[in-house]
Amino acid sequence: MKQKILIVDDDAQVTSFLERFFTRHGYLAATASSANELYKAIRIDQFDLIILDLILPDEDGFEAAKRIRVTHETPIIMLTARDEVYDRIVGLELGADDYVTKPYEPRELLARARSVMRRYVGNGHADQTTHNLRRFDNFEIDLVRSKVTCISDASELHLTSTEFALLRALSEVDGDVLTREEILSAVYGNSVQITDRAIDAHIVRIRKKLAAMTESDLVLTVHGVGYKLAAKVHSHS
């Protein structure tokens, strides 16, 4: 089945071009020119990726990304004409999976889109020859269903695809330190626009979500090196 991409931009030339471009490369593409059209589209259809411009006529892209994350875990790539580190960090903190600055080469955007969607799909297809469940503290990571559950009350911890990939990578080293270089390779695919602060932003979001269900700080910072889980990880089928 073809993957479906929603392109959100108030510039009709941009959306028309990207719609044709992604269609030529084997994807289904839909467009929206405002935040309201975006919200309507995701209510009635399912998408594998949302490409979201930062500047919209009725709401900025930051607020739109924040609202999307309340109910959807669909990957988001943010587009902006402003190459500001602050904007990039805010976007990632609000749940965007990647950030592309205008002007950009269409093939670069295509590569980023493929990488983000591959990461999202890959999170839900674990190798069946390995243990599919990992437990640490009061949480269980389901590698097949790409879910994290609080064991005590069976409630689900809602993570974006990037957050899940990062938590999964931390669980794979079982208490050892995951360096920033290893995080870039395992989680982001060595994306050239991912900075240390971007990694920190995703870690902060994971910590907040875990802390809402436990009193422990389960993701520790090893200064100058990377991050590690504070709890022992147990794997089983």
N, C-alpha and C positions, 0 to 999 in steps of 0.2 A: 504494500500500500504506500502511495506517495505521501511524503511528509508535507504538512501544510504550514505556511508562514503568513503571519499577519504583519503588514507593513503600515506603520502609523506615522504620517507626516502631513502637514498642511500644504505642502508644495505638490501640486498635482503632477508636475513634470517629474519630480523625484519618485512619487509612488507609481506612476505609469511606467517609468523606466525600470524600476526595481521589480515590478510585477512581471514585466516581459522577461527581464533578465533571469529571475529565479524560475520562471516557467520554462525557459529554454534549457535550464540545467536540471530539469526533471522534478521540480517541486510544484505543488499547488500553492497559489498565492492569492491573498485577499488584501484589500486596502481599507484604511480608515483615515479621515482627515482631521479628526478631533478626538478628544478624550471620550466624549459621549458616544461617538461612533465606535470607538474601541471597546467600551464597556458593553455596548449592545452586541458587538460581534462575539465577545468571549462568553456572553450569556447563552447564545444560541448555537455556538460551534466550538469545536476543540481544535487547538493549534499546537504545533510542535515547537514553535518559536514565535516570539513577538519582537519585531524590530521597531524600536520606539524613539522617535525624535524628542529631544529635550524641550523644544519650544513648540507648544500647541496653542491654538487660539483661545481655548476655553479653560485650560489647566496646564501647568507645566509638567514635564515628563517625570520629574521627581515624585510629585504627588500621585501621578498616574501609576508609577511603578509601585509606590507604597500601597495604593488601593488594590492593585492586581494581586499583590502578595497576601492580602487578607484571605482570599478565597482560591487562588490559583498558584501552582508551582511551575507553571510554564516558563521555560527559559526566556530571558529578556536580554537583548543587545540594545544598548542606548546609543543614539546618534546625536552628535552635537557639533556646532561650528566653533565652540569654545574649547581650546586645549588647556583647560585649567585643571591642575591636580585636585583642587578642592572639589570641583564638579564631579570628577571621576570617583573620588572617594565617597562622596555623598551618594552617588548613584549605586555604587557597590554596597554601601551600608544599607540602602533601602531594598536591596535584593536583586539588582541587576547582575547578570552573569558575565557580561563583557561590555566594553565601551569602545566605540569607534569614532574618531574625530574626522569631521569634514574639512577639506575634501578628501575623499578616499578612493582607492582603486576598487571598482566593483568586485574584482576577483579576490581582493583582500577581505571584503565583507563576506563573500561567498565562503572563503576558507574559515573565517571566524564562525559563521553560521553553522557550517558543517561540524566544526570542532565542538561547539556548544551542544548541538543536537546529538552528536555522537556520545558526548559525556552524559547527557540526560538519559538516552536510551541504554547506554552501557551500564549505568547504575542499576538498572532493573533486570539485568541479565547476567547473573553471576555464573561462574564456572561450576557446573553440576558435580564435578569431581572433588570439589573442596567443600569445607563446612560453610553452610549458607546462613547461619545465625551466629552472631557475636554478642556477648553480654559483658557489660561493665557497669559497676555500681548498680543503679536501679533501672538500667536501660538495656534494650535489646535491639540490635541492628539486623534487619532482615535484608540480606544482600540480593535476594531474588526479587522481592517486591519493592525494594528501594524505600523501606520504611524504618523509622525508629520509634519504638514503643516504650512507654513507661511501664515497667513490669508490675508495679504495685496496683495500678488502677486500669491498666490496659489502654490508656489514652495515647494517642499518636502525637509525636513531636513533629511538627510541620517544618520541613527544611526545604530550601531550594535545591536544585540539582547540584550547584556548586558547593553548598554547605554540606550536603550529603556526601559528595565525593571527598571533601576535606575530612569529615568525621570518619569516613570509611578508611581513608589513608592513615589517619592517626591510629585507628584500631588495628591496622595491619602490622604496625611495628611494636604493638603490645608493650607500652611503657617506655620504649626507647624514644629518643628525641627524633622528631621528623624535621629535618633542616628545611630552610626556605627554598633551597635549590631542589630538594626532593618534592616539596609541595608544588613548585612551579611545574615540574615534570609530570607528577602524578595527577594533579588536579586541573591545572590550567593549560597543559600542553605547551609549556614554554612560551606563552603569549608575550609578545614584546611589550605590550602596554600594561602588564600586570606589575605593580610596584609592591615594595614591602608594605606600604601603608594599605594597599588594597587587600593583601593577605590578612593584615591586622584587622581590617574592617570585617572580613568574613568571620574571623575568629571571635570578634566581639559579638557578632550576631549569634553564633553558635553558643557562646557562653551564656548569653541572656536567655536563650531558649531552654538550655539545660537548667539554668539557675531557677527558672520559673517552676521547675518540678522537683528540685532537690536543693538542699542547703549547702551542698559541697561545690567547690570550684574544681570542676573536672578536667579543664583544659589549662595546663600550666605553661607559662612562658619560661623558656630557658634563654636568658638574655644573650644576644649576640649569636645565637645558634638557630633556634626554632621553637617548636612546641611539642608537648607530650600529653598523653592522658594520665591523670592522676590515679586512676583505678585499674586494677588487673583486668585483662580481657580474657574471656573464656569462649572458645569456639566450639560449636556443635552443629549437627545437621538438623 
